[in-house]
Amino acid sequence: MGTNQNKKIMSDFGIQQALKELGLKDVNHGTSTGSHNFSNGELIASYSPVDGKLIGKVKASTKEDYEQVMSTATAAFPTKTNRYNDTPFIAARAFHKASPPSSPS
């Protein structure tokens, strides 16, 4: 597929307009509590498979970001027991701690 054909596909698809309507910026946060977006991790770049151009970047979540999201969620949905310490949350936290950090390709 030639470069001109790639540009036509991107133009016809409207990728730039789609990104704009989604509110994506050059650098975006990868962590959210639903009302607050933040991230303190390394930058990950995303490239178009059509022409290899940079689409945008996202800041990865850190362990501390994850803990902040979990604390916010726990506070938002109080129950008789602290759900943050219940089995599904313990499993999710264990998985997150065991997962090696991803490295940008």
Stockholm file with secondary structure:
# STOCKHOLM 1.0

chainA/1-105         MGTNQNKKIMSDFGIQQALKELGLKDVNHGTSTGSHNFSNGELIASYSPVDGKLIGKVKASTKEDYEQVMSTATAAFPTKTNRYNDTPFIAARAFHKASPPSSPS
#=GR chainA/1-105 SS CCHHHHHHHHHHHTHHHHHHHTTCCSEEESEECSSCEECCSCEEEEECTTTCCEEEEEECCCHHHHHHHHHHHHHHSCCSSCGGGSHHHHHHHHHHHHSCCCCCC
#=GC SS_cons         CCHHHHHHHHHHHTHHHHHHHTTCCSEEESEECSSCEECCSCEEEEECTTTCCEEEEEECCCHHHHHHHHHHHHHHSCCSSCGGGSHHHHHHHHHHHHSCCCCCC
//
